[in-house]
Amino acid sequence: MDSIGEMSVFAEVVLTGSFVGAARRFGLTASGVSRKISRFEERLGVRLFNRTTRALSLTEAGEALFERCEGILQSIDDAESAVRDLSGNPRGILRVAASDAFSMHVIVPFLKTFSQNFPDLSITLMQADGGINLLGERIDVAILFAKPDENSFIIRKLIDDPWVVCASPDYLEQHGTPALPSELSEHRCLTIHARGTTNDQWKFGTDGKIETIFIESNFSGIGLTVKKAALQGMGVARLAHFLVSDDLAAGRLKPLLMNNVIQDDRAIFAVYPNRQHLPSKSRVFIDGLSNYIEKTLIVPAPTMKTDDTKLCPQPDSATK
């Protein structure tokens, strides 16, 4: 195998964390990948991986090689993409990272038509719930809900994604509808718990002032489980609009306190590496997803933001 091919297999083992993952990527067996790595190590004269029956980790030499081969492989990908773009037909593998919730509710439905329009593109959808390394994991596009701190990425805002306080009709029929944020203390509330933090401070605007309500939740979990709990009538939840837009439209959930909910400039962003040449596969995906979101996610106009001094009137809905 040539040096570039060996590096590609090596990098895929690192990124997937196993010989099996790399084998799937290249259409090989796990034992075949193991043999290729062994031959690569023999040629280099160093051991790249620490192997045990339960774990696989990089040696110091492996870490040094991976740091250097990342840029090499990315440059090769960029060069191949530039050549492919001359044909005007995007092709190859597109690595997309997004949260499980966004992937399930937005990206997968979008891909049905997108894949028909671009049959030569193969999509690898990766999880972004626990943080990602765009360059290290060779991700082409990441869909995030906050701008990354690093300035080495291009950031494109796709659409606002406001919080929605909501509950099921059954819950409201049994427990009543809160008319003011302060009345939430009389209700069963559901909160999101992610990355060791519980989102239990909900901001509202009352009489032109910002008010933070500390929520004592009866249930907490990731967004998908909190949504499920709300649909089951377990309480009042504050969820991202994209996650509940279909349920709001169908009446399975009812929005609450719409004139009081404060938005913290929440939005959905497409983030991708800062390259001299943006591959057409990335461009058509971002453009297509943006158009799909604008048509399917009818976002209510924001009410009050943290830098506002008075409440704004709330229309029924507005499109971006």
N, C-alpha and C positions, 0 to 999 in steps of 0.2 A: 504494500500500500504506500502511496506517496505521502510526503510529510504533511501536506494540507489535509489529506484524508484522515491521517492518523490523529492530527490535532482536532479535527472535527468530531471524531468518535470520542476522543478524550474529553473534549469540552462538553459533549452531550452527556457523558457519564457524570460529570461534575454537576451539570445543571439539573439532571433528573434524579441524581443521588443513587443511581443503581445501574448495573449492566442491563437489567431488563428494560428500563426506560429508554436507554440508548438503543437497544436492540429493536424496539418498536419503531423508533425514529428512522432507522436505517434498513429495516426489513431483514434483520439478522436474528440469530439466536443469541441468548445470553452467553452461552459458552463461546460462541463465535466472537462476540465483543470482548470477552475476557482474553481470548487468545490474541486478538489484535492489540489490546493494551499491553499484554505481556511482551509481545514482539517490539512494541514501541518503547517500553522500558528497557528492553535488552539493547536496542539500538542506541538509546540515549545513555545507557550505563548507569541509570538511577531508578530507584523505585518511586513511582508517582502516587500510589495509593497504599494505605494501610488496610489490609483485608482481614476481616474476621468473619465468623459464620453469621453474625448479626448486624455488622456495621461496615461501612465503607467510608474512609476519610482520606483527605489529601495529606501527603507528606510535605515537608518544607519545600522540597524540589517541585512537587506537584503544584503547590500554591504559587510558586514563582513562575512556573510554566503557564498556569492558567491566567495569571495577571497579564502576561505578555501575549498569549495567543488570542485573548478576547479581542484586542484591537485589530489583530491580523485578520481574524475571521470576519469581523464586522466590515473591514475594508473590502474583503472579497465579496461579501454579501452586497455591499453598496455597488461595487463594480458590476456584478452580475445583474443587479436590479437596473442599473443604468442601461446595460445592453438590452435586457428584456424590454425595457420601456420603448426602445426603438421600434419594436413590433406593434406598439400601441395596444397590446393585450396583456394586462397584468397577470402574472403567473408566479408560481412558487409557493413558499410557506409564509403565512402571515401570523406572527405571534401576537396575540392580544391578551392583555391582562385586565381583569375587572373583578369586582366583588361577585360572590355567588349570587346575591340577590339581583344585582343589575344584569348579570349574565342571563339568569333565568327569565326575568321579566321584560328585558329589552333586547339584549343582543341576540339570543337564540331566535326569537320571533323575527327579528330583522334579517337574520342570516338565511331564512328560507328563500326570500326573493333575491338577496344579494348573491347567494351561491349559484342561483340559476343564471344570473347576469354575468358572473365571472367564474365559469366552471373550471378554469385552469388554476384557480387559487385554492390552496388548502389552508384551512383555518385551525390554528392551535389556540384554544381558549384556556388561559391560565388564571389561577386564583390570585387575587390581590387583597384579600381581607387582612392578611397579617403583615403587610408591607412588601415592597418589591424592590428589586434592583434592575432598573431598565437596561443598563449597559451590561451588567454581569450576567443577566438571564437572556440577553439578546432579544428583548421585547421590542416589537415594532411600534405598537400603540398601547398605551395604558389609559383606562377610563377611571378618573379619580374625582373625588368630591371636594378636594382642597388642592391648592397649588403647591407643588413641591418646593422645598426651600432652595434647592440647587438651581443655579441659573444656566445649567448646561442643557436644558431641555426647551423645546418649543411647546407653548401652552395655548390651546384654543378652547375658548368657552363655547360649549354647545347650547346650553339652556340653563335658566335658573331652576333650582330644585328646592322649593320651600318646604318647611315643616308643615305637617297637617295634624292637628289634634282631632281625633276621631273616635267613634265607638259604634258598635252595631245597633241597629234598631231595637233588637230584643233587650239589650242592656239598658238603653235609654227608656224603653217602655217600663222596665222594672224599677229603675233607679232615678229616673228623671234626667233632664238635660241641664248641665251647668250653664248659668247665664253670665257668670263672672269668673275670672281666674281663681279668685279666692275660694270659690265653691268646690274646687277640685279636691280640697281636703276632706270633703264629705263623700268622695267617690273612690272606688277601687281603681287604681292606676297601674299601668304597665310601662316599664322602662327598658331601654336598650342597654345591654351590658356588652361591651366589646373591648378587647385589649386591656382587660383589667380595670376598666373604668365604667361606672354606671352613669348614664345620662339622666340625672335626677334633678337638674336645675332647668326649669322651663321658663323662658322669658316672655313676658306679655307687656302690652301697653295699656294702661288704665288711666283715664283722665289726663292724657298727654304725658304720662310719666312711665318710665320703664320699671317694671316690677318683676322680680325673680321669685318664682314659686318653687319651693323645695318639695319634691314629690316623695312621699313615702309609698313605695310601690308594693303591690301584692304579688307581682311577678316580674322578673327581668330575664332577658335573654338576647340573642342576636335579633336583628331586624325581622327576619323571616318568621321566627318563632313568636315574636311579639305581635306581628300581624295576624298570625294564626290564632293567637289567644284573643285578640280583639274581635276577630270574625266569630269566635265561639262565644262571644258575649261575656268575656271575663273582666272587661274594664275599659277604661279610657287610655288611649295610647297616643304618643306623638311620633309620627313616622314620616319618612321622606316621601315626597309627593309621587315620585316615579313608582314607588312600591305599592301605593294604594290607589293610583289613578283609575284603574279598571274597576276596583271595588266601589269607589265613590260614584263613578258613572252608572254602575249597575244598582246602586242603592244598598249594597251589602254593608257599607260603612257610611256614617253620616259625619260631615265636618262640623267641628264645634269651635266656638269662640273665634270665628274668622276675622272679626274686627279687632282682635286683641293680640293675635299671635305675632311675635316679632321674628323677623328673618335675619339671620346672621350672614347675609351675603352668600348663602349656600348656592352652589351651582355644580353642574356636571362639566368636567373638563376632559378634553382629549390631550394627552401628553405624549410626546415622542422625542427621540434623540435629535439633537441639533446637528444635522448633517448638511453638507454642501448640496447634496442631491436627495430630495425626498422621493423615495420609491413610489411609483404609481400605485402599487398595491396598497400602500398606506394611505395615499391621497384619496383613492376611490372609496376605501373603507370609511375614512373619516367623513368625507362628503356625504356618502350614502347614509351613514348613521345619523348625521346631523339632520338631514332631510326627513328621515324616518321619525326621529324624536320630535321634530317640530310639528309633524302631522298627527302623531299619536299621543303625545303628552301635552294636554291642554293645561297649561300652568296658570293658576289664579294669580292675579296681580298682587304684588306685595302690599302689605298693610303698613307696618311700622318697622323701621330698621333701628339699629342701635344708635345711629347718629341723628335720628329724627327728634324733633322737639314736640311734635303733636301728631295725633293719629291722622291717617289718610282714609278717605272713604274707600270702601271695599266693593268693587263691581262684582257681578256674578262670576265672570271668567274673562280671560284675555289670552290671546295667543301671542307667542313671541314672534 
